[in-house]
Amino acid sequence: MGFFIRGLKAKVMSTELIMEANVSRKILFEALESVKRFEERFSAYNEDSLVSLINKNAGIEAVTCNQEECELFSEALKIAQRSKGKFDPTIGALTQGLYGFGKTDKKIPAKQELQKTKHLVDYRQLHVKDNTVFLAKKRMRLDLGGIGKGYIAQKVFLFLQSKGATKILVNAGGEILTLGKNYRVAITNPFDIHKYLGVIETKNTPFSISTSGDYERYIGSKKNHHILDSQSATQNHYYSSLTVLKNGITATLLDAVATIAFNTPAHELKDLSKEYDVAIIAVTDEGELLFENFKNLDIKACEIFP
């Protein structure tokens, strides 16, 4: 963990969290503590977490949670329903159970294993009702990795804003929220992570950015990256990097939409960007750059490097 002027940097949720705001260090620490509490409750890799308890009780009984905890499950389920399962929080049977992403014993499953297991990925079997969460089939698993960082980034942002911050930058592993000044946000070059693909310069209005890429987590090679297609149970290779941008504070939605878009072929990106009212910068595996729906994006500049 480290401090800088008006800011804090810490390792949480297996990623780097950066907060910058015109508030006291005490408030920044309070925000960090809220992230740690979130990690304790929602990490599928913590045996004592709420998510692990729900997973252990899959097909057995519903697990009670408080209203704030149920909020995230409800949001995940709503987006899964809206996307018809292109985003699916029940993908844990594959990501954690078979591939072992986030664990030390990662492996590339056989096709037969994937075919036998993919029926356990079904958002329609996730029930969130009366402050309870229930996975209807045994061996189902929740994995909130496709929405959790965006959710906590948004929570941190709103907390800082409630404490009087008027200039805010929150970056939770690529889920970025800004307000109050012109921030220059770099996008990583997926073919050389030590270089930048380009820079987005925001205005002082609320703004959200989410980036997903095949270079972030993989087994052996980028061919076996962690962004699985919930319907095929395998990886698509439409893009090496995909960035979703939207006016306002919408990191929870954008985190999930980035996963949806990453598994959407290029000829369908335009319709997707209009459906969710987002702008998209995509880099194909061949290095082609694609831009969609920038017309109403409230930014100062978008600079792409050669």
C-alpha positions in Angstrom: 0.0 0.0 0.0 1.2 3.5 -0.7 0.1 7.1 -0.4 0.6 10.0 -2.8 -0.8 13.5 -2.7 -4.6 13.2 -2.2 -4.4 9.6 -3.0 -3.9 6.0 -2.0 -2.8 2.8 -3.9 -3.3 -0.7 -2.5 -3.5 -4.3 -3.6 -7.0 -5.7 -3.1 -9.2 -8.3 -4.9 -6.1 -9.6 -6.7 -5.7 -6.3 -8.4 -4.5 -2.7 -7.9 -6.9 -0.2 -6.4 -6.0 3.5 -6.9 -8.0 6.3 -5.3 -7.5 10.0 -5.7 -9.8 12.6 -4.2 -9.8 15.9 -2.4 -10.6 14.4 1.0 -8.6 13.6 4.1 -6.4 10.5 4.4 -8.8 9.2 7.1 -11.6 9.1 4.5 -9.4 7.3 2.0 -8.6 4.7 4.6 -12.3 4.3 5.4 -12.9 3.7 1.6 -10.1 1.1 1.6 -11.6 -0.7 4.6 -14.9 -0.9 2.8 -13.1 -2.6 -0.2 -11.5 -5.1 2.2 -14.9 -5.9 3.8 -16.3 -6.4 0.3 -13.4 -8.8 -0.6 -14.0 -10.8 2.6 -17.7 -11.2 1.9 -17.7 -11.7 -1.9 -14.5 -13.5 -2.8 -15.2 -17.0 -4.1 -11.6 -17.9 -3.1 -12.3 -17.1 0.6 -13.7 -20.3 2.2 -15.5 -18.2 4.8 -17.1 -15.7 2.4 -20.8 -15.2 1.7 -20.3 -16.3 -1.9 -18.5 -19.5 -0.8 -21.4 -20.2 1.6 -23.9 -19.8 -1.2 -21.8 -22.1 -3.4 -21.6 -24.7 -0.7 -25.4 -24.6 -0.3 -26.1 -24.9 -4.1 -29.1 -27.2 -4.6 -29.6 -27.5 -0.8 -31.0 -24.3 0.6 -31.1 -20.5 0.3 -28.6 -18.3 2.1 -29.7 -15.2 3.9 -27.9 -11.9 3.3 -28.5 -8.3 4.2 -30.1 -5.8 1.9 -26.7 -4.3 0.8 -25.2 -7.7 0.1 -28.3 -8.8 -1.9 -27.9 -5.6 -4.0 -24.9 -7.0 -5.9 -26.5 -10.3 -6.6 -29.7 -8.6 -7.8 -27.7 -6.3 -10.2 -25.8 -9.3 -11.5 -29.0 -11.2 -12.1 -30.7 -8.2 -13.9 -27.8 -7.8 -16.3 -27.8 -11.6 -17.0 -31.5 -11.5 -17.8 -31.1 -8.4 -20.0 -28.2 -10.0 -21.9 -29.9 -13.4 -22.1 -27.0 -15.0 -20.4 -24.1 -13.4 -22.3 -23.1 -12.2 -18.9 -23.7 -14.9 -16.4 -22.7 -14.7 -12.7 -23.1 -18.5 -12.4 -20.0 -19.2 -14.6 -18.0 -20.2 -11.5 -18.3 -23.9 -12.2 -16.1 -23.3 -15.3 -13.8 -20.4 -14.3 -13.1 -21.7 -10.8 -14.2 -25.3 -10.9 -12.6 -26.5 -14.1 -10.0 -23.9 -15.2 -9.0 -22.9 -11.7 -8.5 -19.2 -12.4 -7.4 -17.4 -9.3 -6.0 -20.7 -7.9 -2.6 -22.3 -7.9 -3.7 -25.4 -9.7 -4.9 -23.9 -12.9 -5.4 -26.2 -15.9 -6.9 -26.4 -19.4 -9.9 -28.7 -19.1 -10.7 -31.3 -21.7 -13.6 -30.6 -24.1 -15.5 -33.5 -22.6 -15.2 -31.9 -19.1 -16.5 -28.6 -20.4 -19.5 -30.2 -22.1 -20.4 -32.1 -19.0 -20.1 -29.0 -16.8 -21.6 -26.1 -18.9 -25.2 -27.0 -17.9 -24.3 -25.6 -14.5 -23.9 -22.2 -16.0 -27.5 -20.9 -16.0 -28.5 -17.6 -14.5 -32.2 -18.8 -14.6 -31.2 -21.1 -11.7 -30.0 -18.1 -9.6 -32.8 -16.9 -7.3 -32.5 -13.7 -5.3 -35.6 -13.1 -3.2 -36.5 -11.7 0.2 -32.9 -11.1 1.2 -31.9 -14.7 0.3 -29.7 -16.1 -2.5 -30.1 -19.6 -3.9 -28.4 -21.6 -6.6 -31.0 -24.2 -7.6 -28.6 -26.9 -8.9 -25.9 -28.8 -6.9 -22.3 -28.0 -8.0 -23.3 -24.6 -9.4 -21.0 -21.7 -8.4 -21.2 -18.0 -8.4 -18.3 -16.0 -9.8 -18.7 -12.2 -9.5 -15.4 -11.5 -11.2 -17.2 -10.0 -14.2 -19.0 -7.4 -12.2 -17.4 -7.2 -8.8 -14.6 -4.7 -9.6 -17.0 -2.3 -11.3 -19.4 -2.6 -8.4 -16.8 -1.8 -5.7 -15.3 1.0 -7.8 -18.7 2.6 -8.0 -19.3 2.1 -4.3 -16.0 3.7 -3.5 -16.7 6.6 -5.8 -20.1 7.3 -4.2 -18.6 7.0 -0.7 -16.0 9.6 -1.5 -18.6 11.8 -3.1 -20.8 11.5 0.0 -17.8 12.7 2.1 -17.6 15.9 0.0 -15.1 15.0 -2.7 -15.5 17.0 -5.8 -12.4 15.7 -7.7 -12.3 11.9 -7.8 -10.4 9.2 -9.6 -11.1 5.5 -8.8 -9.3 2.7 -10.7 -10.1 -0.8 -9.6 -8.1 -3.0 -12.0 -9.3 -1.2 -15.1 -12.7 -0.2 -13.8 -12.3 3.6 -13.8 -14.5 6.4 -12.6 -13.6 10.1 -12.8 -15.1 13.5 -11.8 -14.1 17.1 -11.4 -11.0 17.5 -13.6 -9.4 16.5 -16.8 -7.9 13.1 -16.2 -5.8 11.4 -18.8 -6.6 7.7 -18.7 -4.2 5.4 -20.6 -5.4 2.2 -22.4 -2.9 -0.6 -22.4 -1.5 -2.0 -25.7 -2.6 -5.6 -25.6 0.3 -6.7 -27.7 2.9 -5.0 -25.5 1.6 -4.3 -22.0 4.5 -1.9 -21.3 3.2 0.5 -24.0 -0.1 2.4 -24.4 -2.6 2.0 -27.1 -4.0 5.4 -26.5 -5.3 8.0 -24.0 -8.7 9.1 -23.1 -8.9 12.6 -21.6 -12.0 13.2 -19.5 -13.8 16.4 -18.7 -14.9 17.4 -15.2 -18.3 15.6 -15.6 -18.9 12.1 -14.2 -17.4 9.4 -16.5 -16.9 5.6 -16.5 -14.4 3.4 -18.4 -14.0 -0.4 -18.3 -11.4 -2.5 -20.2 -11.1 -6.2 -20.7 -8.3 -8.1 -22.4 -6.9 -11.5 -23.2 -3.5 -10.4 -21.8 -4.7 -10.0 -18.2 -5.1 -13.6 -17.0 -4.5 -16.8 -19.0 -3.2 -20.3 -18.7 -0.1 -21.0 -20.8 -0.9 -18.6 -23.6 -3.5 -15.9 -24.4 -5.4 -18.5 -26.3 -6.6 -19.7 -22.9 -7.6 -16.4 -21.4 -10.0 -16.0 -18.5 -13.0 -14.3 -20.3 -15.1 -17.3 -21.0 -18.1 -17.4 -23.2 -20.9 -18.6 -20.8 -22.8 -20.3 -23.6 -20.0 -22.2 -25.3 -17.9 -22.7 -22.2 -14.7 -21.8 -24.1 -12.8 -18.6 -25.1 -13.6 -16.4 -28.1 -10.8 -14.7 -29.9 -12.6 -11.8 -31.5 -10.5 -9.2 -29.7 -7.3 -8.8 -27.7 -8.6 -5.7 -25.9 -12.0 -4.0 -25.5 -12.8 -0.8 -23.8 -16.3 0.4 -23.0 -16.9 4.1 -22.1 -20.1 5.8 -20.9 -21.1 9.2 -19.5 -22.1 9.1 -15.8 -21.2 6.8 -12.9 -22.0 3.3 -14.3 -19.0 1.1 -13.5 -21.2 -1.8 -12.3 -23.0 -2.0 -15.6 -19.8 -1.3 -17.7 -17.8 -4.1 -16.0 -20.5 -6.6 -17.1 -21.0 -5.0 -20.6 -17.2 -5.3 -21.2 -17.5 -9.1 -20.8 -20.6 -9.2 -23.0 -18.9 -7.1 -25.7 -15.7 -9.2 -25.5 -17.8 -12.2 -26.5 -19.7 -10.4 -29.3 -18.5 -10.6 -32.9 -17.4 -7.4 -34.6 -20.5 -7.2 -36.9 -22.8 -7.0 -33.8 -20.8 -4.4 -31.8 -22.7 -1.5 -33.2 -26.1 -2.8 -32.1 -24.6 -3.7 -28.7 -23.2 -0.2 -28.2 -26.6 1.3 -29.0 -28.5 -1.1 -26.7 -26.4 -0.2 -23.7 -25.7 3.4 -24.8 -22.0 2.9 -24.6 -19.0 3.8 -26.7 -16.5 0.9 -27.6 -12.9 0.8 -28.6 -12.0 -2.7 -29.7 -8.6 -4.2 -30.9 -9.0 -7.4 -32.9 -6.5 -10.3 -32.6 -5.1 -9.0 -36.0 -4.6 -5.5 -34.6 -7.5 -3.8 -36.3 -9.0 -0.9 -34.3 -12.8 -0.7 -34.1 -14.8 2.3 -32.8 -18.5 2.4 -32.1 -21.0 5.0 -30.9 -18.7 7.9 -29.9 -21.2 10.5 -31.1 -22.6 11.5 -27.6 -19.5 10.7 -25.5 -18.6 13.6 -23.2 -14.8 13.5 -23.3 -12.2 16.2 -24.0 -10.1 14.0 -26.3 -9.3 10.5 -27.5 -5.8 10.0 -28.7 -4.7 6.7 -30.3 -1.0 6.1 -30.8 0.5 4.6 -34.0 
